[in-house]
Amino acid sequence: MRRVISGLLALATAGLLAGPALAARPVEESSSTPMEHRVRLDRSFFDQVGPHVDVQALCGDAGARQVIEKRSAADALVGVLSIGFYTPAHARVVCNEPRGNR
């Protein structure tokens, strides 16, 4: 039992130290179309520190048709294991078509 508690404390400490460093900016992953962007959001401290989806940077003046932010099972597991100090998420942004392309 002592080893389990010390292991959890070590994991929480690692999350506390690494969380803000990993939560610097969103990481864009490969997308299926130029109109769709998938972004990984590395956040920390119970989702309070870290990047959010910047629709203007991804889609420009056309804006976004749809923004979906979610966590996979692996993201939730990492959040639980780090006791909330590192809480990753993923976002999917579908941009509107620019007006000139219609």
Beta strands, then each sheet from edge to edge (+ up, - down):
strand 1: 27-29
strand 2: 36-44
strand 3: 64-70
strand 4: 86-95
sheet 1: 1+ 2- 4+ 3-
end
